[in-house]
Structure formats: structure tokens, C-alpha cells
């Protein structure tokens, strides 16, 4: 049986590979992005079975099928809720909810073997799956409104270097070296900001990746950041967040 794993989280991909090995199945390869998968399928014979994560590092895995007419059967590996899973099941051999259970994996493999001797698989309904996945894709804030005296000012997120907390209040600092009071807490802001652009480095600061001018090794395995204009106080990446911060930069 020829099997390929498409999973952007490498530890999860390796774990699934080990579990398949215990079932005497050796994956041909592990792919981690839409681009990587499209390139691989363009140059290799398609496997019998795909283990396919929904969300990859560079987009939804459904985008692979828009580029390539994949001939393989599919078992989805996903963390989506039961509502979406119904559609995944209609469009695949089976689905495996993360973290993957070894008994459920074995059962899914058995279903695939039965499928091989039955009717051919119906084509994936990409539009149906996209509609179900779309609601889970957040609409992140594009601008904030701040009050200046009796006036309101709109600030684009692209113009924001950082958000910071000071004297129990939250502030925006912009690329033109100005700060404004904001009526939100940093905890609330985290859920509204694009995670690829903004990162909370400690309890007091959320920084924009495009505003980082320098990163300096600091005491106790921490990092000190210098932004383009903000210099009112030190911005230190807390020790427990350094690893995630470095991953965010990649």
C-alpha cells in the first residue's frame, strides 16, 4: 500500500508515520505545505492513500486539488468540529480527529482496504468543504478607532508598531512615533489581530513583525527587541515565549 502524509506540523506527521509503521505501512513521504504537495504530485506517481490535514502552513489543503487531479483516496486528519466532519466523511474514506488514536487509525485503514474492493470513490466536493471551513477562518481587524479630544481617528493596522499596556490602560504606538489610548485590553486584542503579523511577547506588549528593527540576546535566555520608533521602555520577549517567538519569525 502506497501512502503519503500531508501535514504541516512535523511532530504530528512523524507521530502518524510511527503509528503507520506499527501497522506495517511505510509512508512514501511526508509533505508539509500546499506548494510542496503540488510539486510532489506533479512529479510522482500518485499513492493509493493520502492522510490529509485540512489547514497547512500556506493555505487549505483543498487548494492542492485545484492544481492537481489527485487520484488517491483520502483520510482527513483534522481538529474541526463534528459539523464540518460530516462533510469530510462524505468526501473521503474516513476522518481522524486529532490527536489520532491508534485503534481509530487501524479502523480507518481497514475501511480503506474494503473500499479498494468496492465502488470507486466519488469526487471531492471542494466547494462544499470550503463553505464549511470558511466560517472558522477569522476576519481580523484591519483598523482601529481612537478618540482624540472630541474627534475620532482611524488607524490602519499596517501603521501600528505595537500595542502596549501602561498604568492599567492599553495604547497603540504607530510608525509615525505617536501613541494613542485604546479601549481594549491586550487579552482581547490578541483574538482580533492577524497572528502572522502580531505577536504578544510578554504581558505588556504585542508587536508587529514589520516594525522590528533589531533583536538582542538578553539575560535569562530572553530577547530584547528594538522597534523602528518606539523607545519609551524596554521590550523583552519573556523566556517562556522565546521559542514560540522564534518560530513565529520563520
N, C-alpha and C positions, 0 to 999 in steps of 0.2 A: 504493500500500500504506500503510495507516494503522498506525502503530507507536507504542507508549508504553513508556518505560523506567521501571521501578520499582527504585530503587537508593538506599540511604541514604548511601552515600559519594559526595558530589557530584563530586569529581575523577574517580572511576570512571565516574559517569554521563556526565560531559562527554566523557570519552575515548571511551566507547561511542558517544555521539552523533556525534562526529567520524568514527569508523570507519564508521558507517552513512551519513554524508554522502558518504564516498568511494564508497559503493555506490549513490549517488543515492537514498538513503532519508532523508527528513526526519522525525524523531520529532515527534509532535503535542505532547508534553510530557514532562517528567521529574518523577516523583513520588518522595518520599523517606521516606515512613512509611506504616504501615497506615492510620492515620486520614486522611491526605491522599489516599491511593488510594481509600478508601471514599467520601469526599466527592466526588472527581472522577468516579468511576464512577456515582454517584447522579445526576449532573447532565450527563453527556455520553454521546454515542453510543459504544459500545464499539469499540475499534480491532480491526484484523484480527489483530494480533500483539502480545504482551507480551514484553519482556525483563525477567525477574523474578528479583531477588535473593532468597535464602532468608531471611536474617536482616536485618530492618530495625530502625531506631532504637527503635521502640516495640513490637516483637514479631516473630513469624514471619509471613512474607508469606501463609501459608496462611489466616491469620485474615481476610484480605480476602474469601476465598471463602465464609466462614461468614456474612458480612454481605451479600454481593452475588453474584448468579448471573452470573458473568463469562462472556461469550460468546466471548472472544478465544482464539486459540491461544497457546501458551506456549513460550518458550525460557528455561530456567532459566540464570541466571548464578550460579555458586557456587564456593566453595572446599572443598566437602565431599569426603570420600574416595570411592574407587571403589565401595565397598559401597553407600553411600547413592545414588550417582549412578545405579546400575542402576534404582532406583525412580523417580528423577527422569525418566529416559529413558522409562520405561513410561508416565509420566503427562504427557508433554509431547512437542512436536515434536522437541526436542533439548535438550542442555545444553551450556553453555560454561564451561570451567574457568578461573577467574581466575589470572593476568592473561589477558584474552581475546586470542587470536591472530587476526589479520586473515583468514587463509586459512580457519580454522575458522568464523569468523563468516560468511564468504561461503558456505561449505558448508551451514551451518545455514539461511541464507536460501533457498538452492536447495531444501533439503528441505521448507521451508515452502511454497514455490511448487508443488512436486509434491503436497504434502498438500492444497492448495487444490482440486486437480482430482481428488482421490481420495475415500476414505470420510471421514465426519465423525469428529472426534476423540472418543475415549472420555472420559468424565467423570473428573476428577481424584479419586483415592482419597486423600482428606485424611487419614484415619486411618492408612493405611499410611505415608504420608510423615511424619506426626507421630511415629510409633513409631520410625522410623529416625533422625529428627533428635533425638529426646528424649535418647538416651544421651550426646549431645555437650553437652547443657546441664548445667553443673556444679551440684552441690549444695554451696553454700558454707557455711562454718562459721556456726553460729548461737550458739555459746557456746564458752568456753574453760575448762579446769580448771587451777587453780593450787594449789600446795602452800603452806600456811601452818603452819609447825611440823609437827605430826603430823596436821593437818587438811587437807582438800581443799575448795576453794571454786569454785563455778561462776560465771562471769561472762558475761553476755549480751553479744553484740557491740554491741547498742544502748547499752550502758553504757560503751563504750570510746571514749575521745577519740583515743588514738593508741597506736601501738606504737613503741618506740624501742630503739636499741642503745647500750649503755654498758658500758665495761670488758669487752668481748667477751661480753656477755650481753644477752639480749633481755628487754624489760619491757613490761607493759601499764600504761597510765595511764587511770584511769576518771573518769567525770563527778563522782564524789564526792571527787576530788583525792587518790586513792591510787594507788600503783604496786605492781606485783606482778611477780615473776620468772617468766618463761615458758621452757619447754624447747623452743623452736623458734628457728630463725634467721629474719631478715626475708625472706631469699630464699625460704624455704619458705612463710612466711606469705602472701606475695603471691599464690600459687596457690590459697589457701584462702579468700580474702576476696572479698566481693561488690565488683566493680570500680566499680560505680556509687556505692558508699558510701565505699570506702577507696582512697587514692592514695599511692604512695610518692614523696615529694617530694625525697628525696635518699638517700644510702647509710644514713643513721641513723634516718629517720623515715617511718612510714606513718600518715597522718592520716585521721580520719573527717570527711567533709564537713559533718556536722551539728554538729561541735564547733568549727568555725572561727568566731572572733569578729571578727577583723579581718585585712586583708591590706594590707601596706605596701610601696611601691616601695623596693627596696634596691639596693645598689651592683652594678655589672656586669650590669644588666638582670635581676636576680634579684628575688624576692619574699620578704618576711618575714611569717610567719604568727603570729597570736596565737590560742590556743585558749581555751576557756572557763575552764579551771582550771590547765592545765599551764604552768608558768613556770620550770622547772628549768634550761633552756638555750634558746638561740635556735633557732627552726625556720625554716630558709631553703630555699626552693624553688630547687634548683640551676638554673643558666642553661639547661642542655640540656633541662630538664624543664618550663620555664615555659610553653612553647607547649602541650604536652600537658595541663598542669595547667589552663590557661585553658579548653581545650576540654572537659575533664572537668567544669568548673564549670557549663557551659551545659546 
